[in-house]
Amino acid sequence: MPNISIKGKSMPESPIRKLVPYAEDAKKRGIKVFKLNIGQPDIETPTQAIDAVKNSDIKILAYSRSEGSDNYRSKLAQYYSKKNISVKQNDIIVTSGASEALFFTLGSIMDPGDEIIIPEPFYANYNGFSVANGIKILPITSSIEDNFSLPKISEFKKLITPKTKAILICNPNNPTGYLYSKEEIKKLVEIVREYDLFLIADEVYREFTYDGYKHYSIMEEESIDQNAIMIDSVSKRYSMCGARIGCVVSKNKELIKTVLKFAQARLSPPTFAQIASLAALETPEKYFDDVIKEYKKRRDVLIKKLREIPGIKVSVPKGAFYCIVELPVDDANNFASWLLKNFSLNNETVMVAPAEGFYSSIDTGKNQIRIAYVLNEKDLISATNIIKEALIQYRN
Amino acid sequence: MPNISIKGKSMPESPIRKLVPYAEDAKKRGIKVFKLNIGQPDIETPTQAIDAVKNSDIKILAYSRSEGSDNYRSKLAQYYSKKNISVKQNDIIVTSGASEALFFTLGSIMDPGDEIIIPEPFYANYNGFSVANGIKILPITSSIEDNFSLPKISEFKKLITPKTKAILICNPNNPTGYLYSKEEIKKLVEIVREYDLFLIADEVYREFTYDGYKHYSIMEEESIDQNAIMIDSVSKRYSMCGARIGCVVSKNKELIKTVLKFAQARLSPPTFAQIASLAALETPEKYFDDVIKEYKKRRDVLIKKLREIPGIKVSVPKGAFYCIVELPVDDANNFASWLLKNFSLNNETVMVAPAEGFYSSIDTGKNQIRIAYVLNEKDLISATNIIKEALIQYRN
């Protein structure tokens, strides 16, 4: 039998999906499962995005340009300019989701063995993209006590070696919901200038900020326009995760040229989804006002209900739609599995994502979970009640 | 300025796209360009595929399963069984095109530095996927004199080292149009059994065979069911290149499990395109009868017209819709650029793909081009006339 290589074997399992088989079993036993494990919003996609596809007059579903259609990229540049991000069509390569955008970026700027610094907890799939590219993540642990704000710059400096090529942040952050302030971004700007590193920012949750806070993009920092690489996606912005349209944005022309080679090797991003994404750019502001109001309401009720549970610690998210919750258990992974395998309250239970998979440091975050507040208020209340009751039973 | 790494820089440029800027310039000068460089058919997509998307009732364009929707995979397995390929839903992982399928496969079975044997000329993007995975292609040159049939097995044996993990074929072949016979497949089966290698077959052109020849899949060989990996795609079969739906198919469960980890890291294949692909499986046989008749007609006129050009050598394709043409010039790359930059006949010219990029051996195939016969008969006649006249002028 042929030898499946170690490389393939070392690809990590996705922490947001590893419990799915238990959830399917629970469902078979007639138990309703509230899914707080994955960032799949229940918000409707803007109708104009769906309608554009339905009304399209395609006879031949052809390849688009490898870099994405001119039409889409030029309108996307206009959208960014409204967000105070001044870029041109040619600074953008359209990809199959932010996943591919990050994958191409890492492949373009790093050789196997190179290192990237990422504050942890971080979006778990950064692990997968790094393993697939043979590169090494150097994590810096941020703390629930500080609401997961930016770790001290001195901590970054300690890790930098000649192999360090980039710092990667997600802002607003998945899984913590933290929104980096302008001051924090400026601190990162200073260090990438000093050490001549790339600064990669995954800004797919840009629109989702609460309490009057506003997102500040790394692309607003002109002094690092050769270092700054923005990763973006329509998935969360327009609740169209299934489109698979993202992009790499940078003013570094050599980077864009190299990313384009990766893009050409896979031919093109999906055509239907580009049509939907183009139309989605016309989404009226009211859609976002409503969506953000809804998420804020959910966040507020979730945090309030979680805080009523004895022994729980929770950070208040300023953005995105996730939060990290510290539980009064030793192993949140066990607890999360137990919720699906052994527990139900009135025939209902909850699926959450154990947070351990969002940390790269060993034995860190073991008592934490990530909750995605992608369900409505009523379901969130039911879900938190289940967690409360489950903790009581589990700890006995 | 940050250091863009060598890895990114060593990604090859796509040979089918490198002349595109010249073609765009020619167009600006008012010259019509016949595009024979890329396998984008002018054949209409089956209407039921497009209609399924138009009639879909999507409110939230959500992620699908990472491995592809159950519905699509189970119907796809039924399609394969009609092709004498007996596989189950769980032997299939749906991907964003054959590109991603091959990328995940190489990542799953090989470590950086490992080697894969591929008969050349081969589909140029295999280079890109290999560079991105840090693996080495060992080419075996097939010859236009033999119509690009399978090189001698002794040539394969010479190249096998402990680092050799797989043999990759494309059948029917892009760029040669060659269709491997059952006997040739059996020879490959023997060698992969003897040396315990993976046998990967890119079979995306399965339907396109001419002159009564029939495609024989590696999946029909039960004795290598743990070694065989089939790469597939809807792009050519249903003329829906822009869908970006492909798949990895194998009975090797460890492989499928590993490919799934790669698939989970990028979340899911595109949702609209899966809807179209599911409906496309209902395409009546008549669609293929008509399409194959059309391609055969094009092939026949193309070969006939090319053979009328003095000094040209051409292999007769038995499948797919490409052929390799040897020109009476030293450097087909120069000639192809010159066609776009300096030549026109009645304000028309032709874009072809220089074949050098389909070879991995240095200085091989320099006097060859690949022609994709994806245009109608009339345009093919015009295009061959242009090539004929151009060669006369170019050689003077």
Interface residues (C-beta under 8 A of the other chain):
Chain A: M1 P2 N3 I4 S5 I6 K7 G8 K9 M11 P12 E13 S14 R17 I38 Q40 P41 D42 I43 E44 T45 A49 I50 V53 K54 S56 I58 K59 I60 L61 A62 Y63 S64 S66 S96 G97 S99 E100 F103 G107 S108 I109 M110 D111 P112 D114 N125 N127 G128 F129 A132 G134 K165 A166 D196 L197 F198 Q226 N227 S239 M240 C241 G242 A243 R244 N252 E254 L255 T258 K261 F262 Q264 A265 R266 L267 S268 P269 P270 T271 F272 A273 A276
Chain B: M1 P2 N3 I4 S5 I6 K7 G8 K9 M11 P12 E13 S14 R17 I38 Q40 P41 D42 I43 E44 T45 A49 I50 V53 K54 S56 I58 K59 I60 L61 A62 Y63 S64 S66 S96 G97 S99 E100 F103 G107 S108 I109 M110 D111 P112 D114 N125 N127 G128 F129 A132 G134 K165 A166 D196 L197 F198 Q226 N227 S239 M240 C241 G242 A243 R244 N252 E254 L255 T258 V259 K261 F262 Q264 A265 R266 L267 S268 P269 P270 T271 F272 A273 A276
